Amino acid sequence: MSDIPPVSGVGCIFGPVPSRRLGRSLGIDLVPAKTCSYDCSYCQIGRTTAHTVERRRWCDPQDILRQLPERLGSVPDYITLSGAGEPTLYDGLGELIAGIKSLTDIPVAVITNGSLLWRADVRAELMGADLVAPSLDAGDAATFTAINRPVAELDFARMVRGLIEFRRQYDGKYWLEIFLRSGHRCRAGAGTLAIASAAGADPLHPPGRAHLLHGNRKSNYTAMTAAMPDHYVVLLKTMVMFLVMAIGWAARRRAYITTATTQVMSRLVVDIVFPCLVFTQLLRTVNPGSLRQAWYVPLLGVGVILLAALVAVILLAPLRRSAPLSSMVFLAALPNWIFLPLPIASALYGDMGVRDVLLVNVGAQLALWSLGVWILRGARPDIKSLRNLLKNPGLLATAGGILLAIWLPGARELQSLPQGVGGGGHFAAAVMVQTMAMLGELTIPLALLITGAQLGGLRAGRPHGAEALIGVTLVRLLAAPAATVACMRLLACLGLVVPDATRITIYLIACMPVAISASIMTDRYGGDNLLSARAVFLSTLCSILTVPAFYWLVRTGGF
């Protein structure tokens, strides 16, 4: 007997029904009616009532599999997973497909809007299907938003990349359903066909009339960049970030940016710009459902730092004659958990990745001002340290963004409210929120420039303690990430499965170099300043290779 409470209409087996494409199709409805990641303007069954990208198990796959044999006597041509919602939102999809394949040789088809194919877990679960038929309704971002009306966590480039990446990995039949409506702009239609060509869908029978239209360079470029595999996306983002940091480094060396300027810019980012990013992103991405799903993410932030500290104590203890063990452990335990992983997580997982990084920040800040101070001082944190934690602008913005998103769910619409719409209060609120969003967009480029400038201002000093420096760098970039992967695998074996996007985001944070703020903390609490400066510089330099390599190993190894 299943312990999953049934949801009306979910797990329903219907048909067979006649289908022009599939013949006699035996359907299985996996999600509640009108639960979808899109709210398409043309949907024949009406407006979406549950607009979400949260994957859930609304029914037990075993319940469906117990009902299925008695329905196979109708001898359908396909068993089709579709229904009145988006089937890839069902997180028992892979288990169900495998179970169906164990019962019958009748091919399995999945009719999907394709919005979640950028997620590796969704792609993996679809690999057992015989036919996957995603939709493509637009050739550019504006048309995508107008027709499909996606949830805030989705964007056009990520959707396209998912269509193309899935084709790279999938050997079954792949039918791309293209929607062209009357009055559709020629430029958008050309972009749609360019993407369809890049996605490499199988031809339909009878053959369609679509042809690739050349001359739309913008759409062809979108298709080309979206086709980039995930590990190349990580490499691309890493290289871009290091180039921006190199510009900051050169500006500091050429005295375009002084020490005083760096300090002022750092305060600007930490006290104003970054809190604006945190507030507006959480306002966009948090709702009661996502909060229930991601409540544990701050705990993972604490866990990443605590685990790295334990690994450092074990591996760096033999080097205590080279440098103070407390400083070595502190530096190896403290990754750059915000400004370096944020653009990579955003590129891979969109607003969901950004939300996870910002929630990790909550736990990481708690660990920094408690465990971190304790490691450096060898004593409990003082009242001043705890007061600094409570007054942290980023944490205050986190609390404000989450509370407002839950208290006033409609507030997230303020970020896209057109001018002149709504009353005076709505307009003023939209101005305020959109101003904060614009300031928040400055966070990453400013933070990277400041990081480069801070590195450019470091003085290497005399070459002492080389063993400690190398040891800290190896633990921070290699041993701590490996331990994180091992612990996540152990949690999975115990039945505590972390969603793919969150797990990979945690891995990215775990493999980041020593945080720039480590130098400030060692100076304030009596650590080894020289070792700190050199560890920040060396680990940051090495991470240009280790971060993409680690991501590639995690992905290819199936971790």
Stockholm file with secondary structure:
# STOCKHOLM 1.0

chainA/1-559         MSDIPPVSGVGCIFGPVPSRRLGRSLGIDLVPAKTCSYDCSYCQIGRTTAHTVERRRWCDPQDILRQLPERLGSVPDYITLSGAGEPTLYDGLGELIAGIKSLTDIPVAVITNGSLLWRADVRAELMGADLVAPSLDAGDAATFTAINRPVAELDFARMVRGLIEFRRQYDGKYWLEIFLRSGHRCRAGAGTLAIASAAGADPLHPPGRAHLLHGNRKSNYTAMTAAMPDHYVVLLKTMVMFLVMAIGWAARRRAYITTATTQVMSRLVVDIVFPCLVFTQLLRTVNPGSLRQAWYVPLLGVGVILLAALVAVILLAPLRRSAPLSSMVFLAALPNWIFLPLPIASALYGDMGVRDVLLVNVGAQLALWSLGVWILRGARPDIKSLRNLLKNPGLLATAGGILLAIWLPGARELQSLPQGVGGGGHFAAAVMVQTMAMLGELTIPLALLITGAQLGGLRAGRPHGAEALIGVTLVRLLAAPAATVACMRLLACLGLVVPDATRITIYLIACMPVAISASIMTDRYGGDNLLSARAVFLSTLCSILTVPAFYWLVRTGGF
#=GR chainA/1-559 SS CCCSCCCTTTTEEEEEEEETTTEEEEEEECSCTTEESCCCTTCTTCCCSEECCCCBCCSCHHHHHHHGGGGGGGCCSEEEEESSSCGGGBTTHHHHHHHHHHHCCSCEEEECCCTTTTSHHHHHHHTTCSEEECEECCSSHHHHHHHHCCCTTCCHHHHHHHHHHHHHHCCSEECCEECCCTTCCHHHHHHHHHHHHHHTCCCCSSCCCCCCCTTCHHHHHHHHHHTSCHHHHHHHHHHHHHHHHHHHHHHHHTTSSCHHHHHHHHHHIIIIIHHHHHHHHHHHHCCHHHHHHHTTHHHHHHHHHHHHHHHHHHHHGGGTTTSCHHHHHHHHHCBCCSTTHHHHHHHHHHHHHHHHHHHHHHHHHHHIIIIIHHHHHSSCCCHHHHHHHHTCHHHHHHHHHHHHHHHCGGGGGGGGCCTTCSCHHHHHHHHHHHHHHHHHTTHHHHHHHHHHHHHHTCCCCSCCCHHHHHHHHHIIIIIHHHHHHHHHHHHHHTTCCCCHHHHHHHHHHHTCCBCTHHHHHHHHTTCCHHHHHHHHHHHHHHHHHHHHHHHHHHHHTTC
#=GC SS_cons         CCCSCCCTTTTEEEEEEEETTTEEEEEEECSCTTEESCCCTTCTTCCCSEECCCCBCCSCHHHHHHHGGGGGGGCCSEEEEESSSCGGGBTTHHHHHHHHHHHCCSCEEEECCCTTTTSHHHHHHHTTCSEEECEECCSSHHHHHHHHCCCTTCCHHHHHHHHHHHHHHCCSEECCEECCCTTCCHHHHHHHHHHHHHHTCCCCSSCCCCCCCTTCHHHHHHHHHHTSCHHHHHHHHHHHHHHHHHHHHHHHHTTSSCHHHHHHHHHHIIIIIHHHHHHHHHHHHCCHHHHHHHTTHHHHHHHHHHHHHHHHHHHHGGGTTTSCHHHHHHHHHCBCCSTTHHHHHHHHHHHHHHHHHHHHHHHHHHHIIIIIHHHHHSSCCCHHHHHHHHTCHHHHHHHHHHHHHHHCGGGGGGGGCCTTCSCHHHHHHHHHHHHHHHHHTTHHHHHHHHHHHHHHTCCCCSCCCHHHHHHHHHIIIIIHHHHHHHHHHHHHHTTCCCCHHHHHHHHHHHTCCBCTHHHHHHHHTTCCHHHHHHHHHHHHHHHHHHHHHHHHHHHHTTC
//
